[in-house]
């Protein structure tokens, strides 16, 4: 089963002023999703960042790209965390393909 994964930023919370810089990102809300073409799974989470008033890598909010912020999230998660997230999505899809628990109709009820 080949799964295509997508990481999406859904919202960012900001400190309005850090060392004269407006809209300093402190929390990123994100969703990772995957599909095998038939079934779908997803994980929603947030990642928080400490304020560093002397951050030489500061990017103004208006100049941020989704790819850059997804990179921040994945860096914070570490490769193991990214893999665990995608493994969770793969398990959701596998559980749809082969349900571990089913609810058959009651044997004494006729439909």
C-alpha positions in Angstrom: 0.0 0.0 0.0 1.5 3.3 -1.1 0.4 6.3 0.9 0.8 9.9 -0.2 1.3 12.2 2.8 0.5 16.0 3.0 1.6 18.3 5.8 -0.6 21.5 6.2 -0.4 24.5 8.4 -3.9 25.5 9.6 -3.2 28.4 11.9 -0.3 30.3 13.6 -0.5 32.2 16.9 1.9 35.1 17.4 3.3 37.4 20.0 2.4 40.8 18.6 5.8 42.4 19.3 9.2 40.8 20.0 12.2 43.1 19.9 10.4 45.4 17.6 9.3 42.6 15.2 5.5 42.2 14.8 3.7 38.8 14.7 6.5 36.6 16.1 5.2 33.0 15.7 4.9 31.1 19.0 2.5 28.3 18.1 1.8 26.5 14.9 -1.3 24.4 14.4 -0.8 21.7 11.8 -2.4 18.6 10.2 -0.6 15.7 8.6 -2.8 13.6 6.3 -2.4 10.6 4.1 -4.3 8.7 1.5 -3.8 5.5 -0.4 -6.2 6.7 -3.1 -9.2 5.0 -1.4 -8.8 5.5 2.4 -7.7 8.6 4.4 -6.1 9.2 7.8 -5.0 12.4 9.6 -3.3 13.8 12.7 -3.9 17.3 14.1 -1.4 18.8 16.6 0.3 22.0 17.6 4.0 22.9 18.0 5.1 25.7 20.3 8.2 27.8 20.0 10.1 29.8 22.7 10.5 33.5 22.0 14.1 34.4 21.2 14.4 38.2 21.0 17.8 37.9 19.4 16.8 35.4 16.7 19.1 36.1 13.7 17.0 33.8 11.5 13.7 35.8 12.1 11.5 35.9 9.0 8.8 38.5 8.9 5.3 37.0 9.2 4.3 38.3 5.8 7.3 36.6 4.2 6.7 33.1 5.7 5.8 30.2 3.4 3.9 27.1 4.3 6.9 25.0 3.3 9.2 26.9 5.7 6.7 26.5 8.6 6.2 22.8 7.8 10.0 22.5 8.0 9.9 24.1 11.5 7.3 21.7 12.6 9.1 18.7 11.2 12.5 19.9 12.7 10.8 20.2 16.1 9.3 16.7 15.8 12.6 15.2 14.8 12.8 12.5 12.1 11.5 10.0 14.6 8.4 12.1 15.4 7.7 12.7 11.7 7.9 8.9 11.2 5.7 8.2 14.2 3.1 10.7 12.8 3.1 9.1 9.4 3.0 5.6 11.0 -0.1 6.7 12.9 -1.8 7.8 9.6 -0.8 4.5 7.9 -2.3 2.6 10.8 -5.6 4.5 10.5 -5.7 3.6 6.8 -4.8 -0.1 7.6 -7.6 -0.2 10.1 -10.1 0.9 7.4 -8.8 -1.7 5.0 -8.9 -4.5 7.6 -11.0 -3.3 10.6 -9.6 -4.7 13.9 -13.1 -4.6 15.4 -16.4 -5.0 13.6 -20.1 -4.7 14.6 -22.1 -7.4 12.9 -25.9 -7.3 13.1 -27.5 -9.0 16.0 -28.1 -12.7 15.1 -31.7 -12.6 16.3 -32.7 -9.5 14.3 -33.9 -10.0 10.7 -33.4 -7.2 8.3 
